[in-house]
Each structure stands twice: as structure tokens, then as C-alpha cells.
Amino acid sequence: MIRFFSFVGLAMAAVLSTAALPQTTQAAEKVTLAEGKLVMTAPASWKRKQPRVRIIEHEFEAPSKDGVCRVTVMGAGGDVKANIARWISQFTQADGGSTKKRTKQSQEKVAGQTVHLVDISGDFKDQRGPFSPVKLRADYRMLGAIIVTEKTGKYFVKLYGPKKAVAEHERGFRDLVGSLKVVK
């Protein structure tokens, strides 16, 4: 009888000790574009979401103690400079200054493809579509990338949200863009 209670006690202790352990580890999310010809890897901490609008191919939520960021990946058309100008026009400055002058822009090569990067901060004019009402979101930031591929067109990658939350996910954004691979 004592052996039985000892066994039950050990079994309960084992169950209780493993209950405190994480049951699964979150895997990084694969992001495929151009019918699998382009692949990137999103951070495991980002949560895949159903895209809010049809033109977005992949959408993630990047949670933070300072708010939630939205991450979108989609095919793109049009001129690179015109798209960057449109993104800049979605921001205003509380002090009336020039958003364009405060925007940081750079260009780099990733997997042999040209990537245009922008970093924009200010009050964001959030709008779901061209005929939807605008909701002004104070103290926001957007990190954007326009990937110009040699064979499969252009793609937008954007991370935006409260400025402090975006700062927390900046590394993840850069890792996502930097993980670009061209699959032959």
C-alpha cells in the first residue's frame, strides 16, 4: 500500500512539473511569394493573421507591451519613388515640420535583389482603402521595404504601429527582409 501511494505521489509530481513547462515551441513563419520563387522567414513571435484586404498576401500581428504592430507583405506595382512618396504622405508632423526631410531612406542588395528601405515617423493617417475614413494615429512609425526582383516584380513589406512598439520589432523586420531567398 505504501508503494502504491509513493507511486501515485511520484506520478502526480511528474505531471505537475511538466505542466509548468512550455508544451510547444513556436516556429518561425515561412513567407512565400511569386508562387514559391521568393521565400522569407518571419519571426516566431509574430502571429499570422487573415489579411484585412484582398491585395495583401501575408499579414502578421507583432505584439508589444507598447501596442500592436501590423506587418503586411504584398505584390507591388508602380514606381519605387512614387510609392515611397505615397507612404511619406501618410504621415504628418505634430510640429508642422516636413515628414519627407525626417524620413530615412537607404538601398541595399539582398539575395541579389534591390531593396529600398524607409523609416518614417509621425502621426499616421490610417486608412483601410481609398474610400474609407482616415483615423489619425499619433506618434506612429513605419518601416517599409520595396523589394525589386529581377524576374518576379516588386513586393512591399511594411511594419507599422506605435513608435515604441515598432522599435521593439525593428530587428525582426530587418531579419524578415534580410532572410529573402530566391528559389530557382
C-alpha positions as CSV (number, residue, x, y, z in Angstrom):
1,M,0.0,0.0,0.0
2,I,2.8,2.4,0.8
3,R,4.4,1.6,-2.6
4,F,1.1,2.5,-4.3
5,F,0.9,5.9,-2.6
6,S,4.6,6.5,-3.3
7,F,4.0,5.7,-7.0
8,V,0.9,8.0,-7.1
9,G,2.8,10.8,-5.4
10,L,5.7,10.5,-7.9
11,A,3.3,10.3,-10.9
12,M,1.5,13.5,-9.7
13,A,4.8,15.3,-9.1
14,A,5.9,14.4,-12.7
15,V,2.6,15.6,-14.2
16,L,2.7,18.8,-12.2
17,S,6.3,19.5,-13.0
18,T,5.8,19.0,-16.8
19,A,2.6,21.1,-16.8
20,A,4.8,24.2,-16.0
21,L,7.0,23.6,-19.0
22,P,6.1,25.0,-22.4
23,Q,4.3,22.4,-24.3
24,T,5.3,23.6,-27.8
25,T,7.9,25.9,-29.2
26,Q,6.7,28.5,-31.7
27,A,8.3,28.0,-35.1
28,A,9.3,30.8,-37.4
29,E,6.7,31.5,-40.2
30,K,7.7,31.0,-43.8
31,V,6.5,33.7,-46.2
32,T,6.3,32.6,-49.8
33,L,5.8,35.0,-52.8
34,A,5.8,34.7,-56.5
35,E,4.4,31.1,-56.4
36,G,7.2,30.0,-54.2
37,K,10.0,31.7,-56.2
38,L,10.8,34.0,-53.2
39,V,10.9,33.0,-49.6
40,M,11.4,34.9,-46.4
41,T,11.1,33.9,-42.7
42,A,9.1,35.9,-40.2
43,P,9.9,35.9,-36.5
44,A,8.2,33.3,-34.4
45,S,6.8,35.9,-32.1
46,W,4.7,37.4,-34.9
47,K,1.2,36.0,-35.2
48,R,-0.1,35.2,-38.7
49,K,-3.5,36.9,-39.3
50,Q,-6.1,36.7,-42.0
51,P,-5.2,39.7,-44.3
52,R,-7.6,42.6,-43.8
53,V,-7.8,43.3,-47.5
54,R,-7.5,41.0,-50.5
55,I,-4.4,42.6,-52.0
56,I,-2.3,41.7,-49.0
57,E,-0.7,38.3,-49.4
58,H,0.6,37.8,-45.8
59,E,-0.3,39.7,-42.6
60,F,1.1,39.4,-39.1
61,E,0.5,41.0,-35.8
62,A,3.6,41.8,-33.8
63,P,2.5,42.3,-30.1
64,S,4.4,44.5,-27.7
65,K,3.9,46.0,-24.2
66,D,3.7,49.3,-26.1
67,G,1.0,48.3,-28.5
68,V,0.4,46.0,-31.5
69,C,2.2,46.4,-34.8
70,R,0.8,45.3,-38.2
71,V,3.1,43.7,-40.7
72,T,2.0,43.3,-44.3
73,V,3.6,41.7,-47.3
74,M,2.2,42.1,-50.8
75,G,2.9,42.4,-54.5
76,A,3.5,45.9,-55.7
77,G,3.2,48.0,-58.8
78,G,4.2,51.4,-59.9
79,D,7.4,53.4,-59.5
80,V,9.5,53.0,-56.4
81,K,9.9,56.7,-55.8
82,A,6.1,57.3,-56.2
83,N,5.3,54.6,-53.7
84,I,7.8,55.9,-51.1
85,A,6.3,59.4,-51.7
86,R,2.8,58.0,-51.0
87,W,4.0,56.3,-47.8
88,I,5.6,59.6,-46.7
89,S,2.3,61.4,-47.4
90,Q,0.5,59.1,-45.0
91,F,2.4,60.9,-42.1
92,T,2.3,64.4,-40.7
93,Q,4.4,66.0,-38.1
94,A,2.8,67.4,-34.9
95,D,5.2,70.4,-35.1
96,G,4.3,71.1,-38.7
97,G,7.7,70.0,-40.0
98,S,8.5,68.1,-43.1
99,T,7.9,64.3,-42.9
100,K,10.0,63.9,-46.1
101,K,13.0,65.6,-44.6
102,R,12.8,63.4,-41.5
103,T,12.3,60.1,-43.4
104,K,15.4,57.9,-43.5
105,Q,15.9,56.1,-46.8
106,S,18.5,53.5,-47.9
107,Q,19.0,50.9,-50.6
108,E,20.8,47.5,-50.3
109,K,21.1,44.2,-52.1
110,V,19.5,41.1,-50.6
111,A,19.9,37.8,-52.4
112,G,20.9,39.8,-55.5
113,Q,17.7,41.8,-55.4
114,T,17.4,45.6,-54.8
115,V,15.7,46.6,-51.6
116,H,14.6,50.2,-50.9
117,L,14.2,50.8,-47.2
118,V,12.3,53.6,-45.5
119,D,11.8,54.6,-41.9
120,I,9.0,57.2,-41.3
121,S,7.7,58.6,-38.0
122,G,4.9,61.0,-37.1
123,D,1.1,61.0,-36.9
124,F,-0.1,58.3,-39.2
125,K,-3.2,58.6,-41.4
126,D,-4.5,55.1,-41.2
127,Q,-7.0,54.2,-43.9
128,R,-8.2,50.8,-44.9
129,G,-8.9,51.8,-48.5
130,P,-9.2,54.8,-50.8
131,F,-12.8,55.5,-49.8
132,S,-12.6,54.5,-46.1
133,P,-12.4,57.2,-43.4
134,V,-9.0,58.2,-42.1
135,K,-8.1,57.5,-38.5
136,L,-5.2,59.7,-37.3
137,R,-2.8,57.7,-35.1
138,A,-0.4,59.9,-33.1
139,D,3.3,59.0,-32.6
140,Y,3.4,56.1,-35.1
141,R,6.3,54.7,-37.1
142,M,6.5,52.7,-40.3
143,L,9.4,50.6,-41.5
144,G,8.9,49.8,-45.2
145,A,10.8,47.8,-47.8
146,I,10.2,47.7,-51.5
147,I,11.9,44.6,-52.9
148,V,12.6,44.9,-56.6
149,T,13.2,41.5,-58.1
150,E,14.8,40.7,-61.4
151,K,12.2,38.2,-62.6
152,T,9.1,38.4,-60.4
153,G,8.2,42.1,-59.9
154,K,8.1,44.2,-56.8
155,Y,6.9,43.5,-53.3
156,F,6.1,45.7,-50.3
157,V,6.9,44.7,-46.8
158,K,5.6,47.1,-44.1
159,L,5.7,47.1,-40.3
160,Y,3.8,49.9,-38.6
161,G,2.4,50.8,-35.2
162,P,3.1,52.9,-32.1
163,K,6.6,54.2,-32.3
164,K,7.9,52.3,-29.2
165,A,6.3,49.0,-30.4
166,V,7.9,49.4,-33.8
167,A,11.3,50.0,-32.2
168,E,10.8,46.7,-30.3
169,H,10.2,44.8,-33.6
170,E,12.7,46.6,-35.8
171,R,15.2,43.8,-35.6
172,G,12.5,41.3,-36.6
173,F,11.6,43.4,-39.6
174,R,15.2,43.7,-40.7
175,D,15.6,40.0,-40.2
176,L,12.5,39.2,-42.3
177,V,13.7,41.4,-45.2
178,G,17.3,40.1,-44.8
179,S,16.1,36.5,-45.0
180,L,14.9,36.9,-48.6
181,K,15.9,33.9,-50.7
182,V,15.4,33.4,-54.4
183,V,14.4,29.8,-55.2
184,K,15.4,28.7,-58.7
